[in-house]
Every structure is written in structure tokens, then in C-alpha cells.
Amino acid sequence: MSGRRKPGPAGATKHGHVKDGTLCLQPSQLPGVVGQRVQELWSNLEHEADGLAHAVLETPISHRLAMLNRDVLDWTEVHMPEIAGDLHLSGALNPAEPEWVRIARREAGEKREPGFDKNNPRILQYLATFPELKKDKSGFKGLSAADVDETPWCACFVNWCLLKAGLRAGPSPTAKSWLSYGEKLEEPRLGAITILHHTPGKSTSGTTSSGNHVAFYLSGGESRITLLGGNQSHSVCEKTFKGWDILGYRWPETKTRK
């Protein structure tokens, strides 16, 4: 079993690139991005200092830097949506997202390795958040459910993200058990733990064998809902579910785990 992590999302755009799920801007090469604007504003400040030394003496440098910071923030507020849209990262840059959703996004692309002899070590970490899976050896040729990424892991992924965010662990590795976790929501909100069901069949392949699934709510309504979760087409990704029954929405307890 390899211990190497798979890289996160990657791609190149006119504004920069994404490496291991991290947005990397290239101000020295690409016009119109934050880094270049900072350089321009700072150059202007230096020019003013050279030409108007007496004015600078009358205006404390801390005030000048405050003005620079304000200009940068104003410019960033206007242009960051353009950059985010170009990189398809508008959600990843959304400060309103709960911490556990941001954690989940950084895991995008983690995928099951077919066969019991090959397993993604990251998914095994998700499974390890429920130690009881070590005792389950049914259907895995003598291997425990904690040691193979063929084990249904949607609930384990949700659990791993919540624990990373410092929140209480969930009830069990079965999706439906999460209906007892945290606070019940009458309406969904961004990041809500969403439990849903569909009669098992071809359309549920790659997501659930029991018909039940759990993931984080992003958008949509009863008939068409988009979730961010694990074991969605055998991977961590955003996925839209059509015609599934929503069993419930839950919100984690706000106090941190002991």
C-alpha cells in the first residue's frame, strides 16, 4: 500500500494555477491580479516619497501603509470574484462556508483504488475515525472494513471533516444514523449534514449499496440537490442528486469536542 497522497485539484488559467488544491497567483507574469496591484500601489507610494519628502514627513508612514492596505482591499473586493470564477473556485473562496466544508473541499479528488490489494491511504484515514470498523471482516476476504477502501465511506468522510474542524464525532459509519447527530434543521443551509435515500440500483452505483447517503449541503431543493461529500462516484467531489428522498438536515453542535 502506497503512503503517497494524491494531489488535489489542478489546472492553469490566465490568472494563475491550482496546485494540490491551493490557489497560486502569478503577479509577476499575469496582469490584473492582486500581487501586481500591490506592486503598483507600493511603487506609487515610493514615488510620492521621493518627490514629496516633506509631505511624507508630515504624514506618518503607518498612515500611508493603512491607505495602501485600504486600496488593496478595495481592489481585491472588486476583482477577486473574477479570479475565482475563472478558476471555478467561487465556493472555495467563500468566507461564509463553515470550516468543515473548507476542509472537505481540500480533499477533492481523493478516490477509491479498485481491488482489496490497492487502497487509497487517505480514505483509510477517513475509515479510521470509526474504530469499530476494525472488527468488521464481513465481505472483505478476511480483511477488516477499516483496511479496504471498498467499505462505504461517505459517513466516515463526514466524520473526518468534522473532527478536523474540532467538532464532536458522529454516531456511526452508517449514513442513516446521522439523523440523530447534532441539531435538526427544518430548512437546509450551507454545510448542513444531509441524509438522503434512493432505492439501490444502477443510478446509486458508486455512492451507496444500502440506498442511504450522507454529505454536506451546497445548494438545491427537494428534487435536485448538490452535495459535497465522499464516496460520491467513489471519490470526494460535488455531486447533484436528482429524485432522491431527503431524510433530514442536521447541524453540528457548536461547542468543540473534548
Buried (B, 14 or more C-beta within 10 A) or exposed (E): EEEEEBEBBEEEBEBBBBBEBEBEBBBEEBEEBBBBBBEBBEEEBEEBBEEEEEEBEEBEEEEBEEEBEEBBEEBBEEBBEEBBEEBEBEBBBEEEBBBBBBBBBBBBBBBBBEEBEEBBBBBBEBBBBBEEBEEBBEEBEEBBBBBBBBBBBBBBBBBBBBBBBEBBEBBBBBBBBBBEBBEEBEEBEBBBBBBBBBEBEEEBEEBBEEBBBBBBBBEBEEEEBBBBBBBBEBBBBBBEBEEBEBBBBBBBEEEEEE
